Amino acid sequence: MLIDIAKKNPLFSGKKSADITDCGPPWKVLVVDDEPDVHTVTKLALSRFRLDGRALSFINAYSGEQAKALLRQEQDIG
């Protein structure tokens, strides 16, 4: 029974990320944390993620003040 359900509704499409065409520029994501490891792990975990066919581009801030400055100068940060 579970096998039949899995065949009808697969968890993964079977397409590799290289098979998916880009649908525009990457989404800008602001990562704010004072620990460099948080920035590294976030990028590692989400580097192959796509949203609406678009990749993610990471902008790093290591303090609240730095984040505010980046938000003032960058456009379209999600």
N, C-alpha and C positions, 0 to 999 in steps of 0.2 A: 504494500500500500504506500509506504513512504517513498519507495523507489519510483512508483508511478507519479506521485506528486512532484518529486524532484525533476523528473523528465519533462513534465508539462510546464513547470515553473523553475527553470534553472537559476541558481544564485548568481552565476556569472554568465556573461553573454558569449564567452569564447573568443571575443575579439581582443587582440593585444592593443596596447595603447598606441603603437605605431600604425594600427589599422584605422584609428579614429582620426578624422581630419580636424585640424584646428579651425575653430569658428570665431576667430578674432584674437585680439591681444590678450595677454594673460591678466587675470584678476590680480590687483594689488592687495596684499595682505600685510598689515602692520603688526609685527610681533613686538610686544613691549614686556621686557623683563630684565632684571639686572644680572641674571645668571646666563652666561654664554651657552651653557649646556642646553637650556630651554630653547634657545634659538636653533641650535644644532639639531636637536631631536625633532622640533617642529618641522624644520625643513626636510629632514630625513623621512618623517612619517607622511608628509603631504606632497613630496616632490613629484610623485606620479599621479596625483589626484587631478581629475578634470571636472569642471562644473560647466554644464552646457557646452561641452566641447572645448573649453578654454582652460589652459594651465593656470597655475598660481605663481605669482612673483612675490618674493618676500622682501619686505623692508624692515630693517631692524632698528629698534630703539632700546636703549639700556636704562632709561629713566623717564619719568613722567614729563619732565621739561623737554627732553629730546623728542618724545612722542608728539607733544604739542607743536613743536617747531616743524616736525615732518608733516603733520597734518595741515599746517598753514601753507607749506610749499608744494606738497604733492597733491595731485588731483586724483579722484576716483579710487581712493583707498577704501576697501570693503572690510 
